Amino acid sequence: MSSPTNPDLYTPVRFWSPVNQGFYANYRRWLRQGGYSQSTLNIYSCVMRLAISQLDKPYWQISDADLDDVRALIAAHFPSAGTRCDYNKGLRKLAEFLRQLQGKPQPEKPINCSYFLDGLPDWLATDIRGYVRHRQRAWLPEEKRHLTDRTVGQLTLFLRWAARETSLTAAVDLTPPLWFTYLDGRLAAGMKPTTTNKELHALQSFLRYLADLGRPICERMLQVARLPCGKQLPKDVSVERLRRIAAEIETDAASDHAGLRRTGIMDRAWFLLMLHSGLRVGEVRRLRRADLDLVGQRVRIVQSKGLKDRVVFLSQATVAAIEAYLPLRGPLASDHLFVYRHRPLTVTYCSQRLRTFGKRSGLTIQPHQLRHSCATLLLNAGAPILTVQALLGHKHIDTTLTYARLYDGTVAADYYRAMATVEQQLQLTPMPEQMSANSGQLVALVDALQAGTLNAQQRELLHTLRTGLLGLSA
């Protein structure tokens, strides 16, 4: 165990009360089960020893105000910014453990839009907050923070620029000429049309919201068309690249390091869920243990995109991966299937892990590409398009056809197999009798032509043609 900084602030554990000694042992065990590295575990343990030593009370009597006192002590006695940062993280983790023991819900991080609204007129900032609250009604609780940041971020890029360029006194000041000036600058800076189209869509949705409230807007702004982008096919991942990513995951799953091994086994489970069953990354994050039916090899997806439910099936490899992970997950307060360091997976966890595996194997891969690959592989294996549509949860079959881009090899194989059948159907067997009759008709035609008024050269050509036809009919 590492030696703490400022040892005079600590009371040795052997002098603690037995209940606090047991609490300390349980806390370290809890951290270890969460997959923390030994160095992090030691730092967080030092923070707990500091808190228990300074508060000198049974752990169940420790309140949030007590932890605030410890936080102030850390700020006063630890000059290193890095140490203060690590200790404050440890203090937050201790507070999380205490709330779990007390059966209290973990506090949600407040959603702060101040960064995006900085520089906007007060009336506009107020309208944006109202618009966000209106949109949040249709969002799942765990998606609220992520979608709020994305919505406000896309909307305010143009609005903050407009507030700097002109005086915005009302929504009617947001006009097409102002937008096109902004658009020219964005395109000159190298922004892609897909990016600017998202900003335009966010702006028009906001203006429609204001119009529904009876607020005057520039109607022409709603008629501005998006830039043409061309049809973009989804990017799946080749089988060879999938094998290389899977090999990196298996390396972690077989590691001697307990924390890395636990993370690798969990990564294998969600990786196969996305690749074999076509789950979205948000669906993986929201999965609950109660949604699983490992005996029936299926999982229920609750309130997915468009707030729709569906049932997807699990491959044998996926079932085996989940069964290997469940004992390592352990008994936790959260019912989420996938938990990293005692919390459900964050929005960026899967992409960060795939980025790590990609760097090690020299590849670049995004989580949603696994879903594309699932559709493509199933169709290439002969799965009916309607089955793939139901599995992926697409409302329109055209979406499934877009997601599932067939490999050129599959297209070629299908073409040659079908064309072989066509060639057999169109194959004609020569008939000698019919050939002779046709040749005789041609000879008679040549004789008739020769009887006419022809010059010497023409008669010579007809004679040559007649001789050849007679040879064919012989």
Secondary structure, DSSP 4 states (H G I P E B T S, - for coil): -PPPSSGGG---GGGS-HHHHHHHHHHHHHHHHTT--HHHHHHHHHHHHHHHHHH-S-GGG--HHHHHHHHHHHHHH---HHHHHHHHHHHHHHHHHHHHHTTPPPPPPPP--HHHHTTS-HHHHHHHHHHHHHHHTTS-GGGHHHHHHHHHHHHHHHHHHHHHHS---SGGG--HHHHHHHHHHHHHTT--HHHHHHHHHHHHHHHHHHHHTT----GGGGGPPPPP----------HHHHHHHHHHHHHHHT-SSHHHHHHHHHHHHHHHHHHHH---HHHHHH-BGGGEETTTTEEEEPS-GGG--EEEE--HHHHHHHHHHHHHH-S-S--BSSEETTEEPPTTHHHHHHHHHHHHHT----HHHHHHHHHHHHHHTT--HHHHHHHHT-SSHHHHHHH-PPPHHHHHHHHHHHHHHHHHHH-----HHHHHHHHHHHHHHHHHHHTS---HHHHHHHHHHHHHHHHHH-
